[in-house]
Amino acid sequence: MSKIAVIRVRGTVNIEHGVKKTLDMIHLYRKNYCCVVESNDYYRGMVEKVKDFVTYGEIDEETYKLMKEKRGDGKFFRLHPPVRGFGRKGIKKPFNSGGALGFRGEKINELIRRML
């Protein structure tokens, strides 16, 4: 089964209670925290609810192995801010519009490598 990497992009101010609880359940407590979860309906629903605060995509085995090597074992990782930033239009716009939020597919691997 494939895995999804979810990275929190936006901070903790002015978040509604349901979204904050969902982020806590995924273990994304602060900016630049990353969690790797299974790709099933349960987690897909949670990620869809918090899509305006995170970026996510399918992580490949090579990137996951590199992340475990540099940042320790587990499914939850603290990362550095990305080299060259998140995106051209910042962290308030969706990825398909040139920003950083939402689904980015295979390009999540490139972002994670810039954050290690």
N, C-alpha and C positions, 0 to 999 in steps of 0.2 A: 504494500500500500504506500502511496506517495505521501510526502510530508509537506506541510506549509510552514514557511517562516513568516512570523508576524513581528513587525518592528514598530514600536510606538514612536510617533513623529512629533506629536503635539503634547504640550504640558498638562498640568493638573487644574488650571484655573477655569472656572465657569463650565464645568462638566455636569450634566444632569446625573441624578443618582443611579439610574439604571445602567447608563453607559459606564460610570465609574465602577460599579459592581462587576460588570462584565469584564472590564480591563483587569480588575483584581483577580477574577477567576482564571484569566489567561496568564497571570503573573506578570503583567506589564504595569509596574508601579510608577515608573519614571520614564522620561525621554531617553531614547537610544537603548532601551531594553529590548531584547529579542527573545521570542519563545518559539520553539519548533513543535508543532502539533500534528497529529494525524489528520489526513484529509477525509473526514467523514461529515455527515449531515449535522451532527452536534456542534462541532467546531466551526463548520462553515456558517451556521446561523449566528454564532457568537461573533465571528469575524465580520460578517455582514452588518451586524448591529453597530460595531465600533469603527466602521470603514472611514469615517470622517476624522479619526484620530490616529490611524495606523496606516502602514503600507504593508502589503503582503504578496506572496507568490510562491510557486513551487521551488523548493530548494533541492539541488542535486546532491548526490552522495559525496562528491569531492569537496564541495563547499562546506557541507555539514561536518565532514571529517576534519577539515582545516579549522573550523570554528571550535570543535571539541578539543583539538590539539592546542590552540592558542588561548582559549577562554575556559577550559575545564570541562569535565564531563557533566552531562545533564541535558535538560531541554530548555533551560533558562539561562540567558547570557546577557552580560552588561557589555555594551560596545562603545567605541569612541564615536564622536560625530564624524560624518563621512568627509573624506578628502574631496575637495571641489564642491561640497554642498549637496543638498538633496535634489534640487532641480532648479531650472531657470526661473520659474515663477513662484518659488517658495513653498511653504508648508501649508498653505490654505487652499490650494487648488488641486484638483485630481491629476493623477499621473498622465492620463491621456490628453490633458490640456497643457502639459508642460510643467506641472507641479509635482508634488511628492505623495499625495494621499491615494489610498485605494489599491486596486489590483495592478500589479506590474508583471505578472507571469514569470518568465525565465530571467528577466532583468534584475530580479531580487538578488541573484547570485553576485552580480557585478557590484551592487550596492553593499552587500555584506562584506565583500573583499575590500572595499574602500573603507569600511568601518573597523576592520580588524587591526 
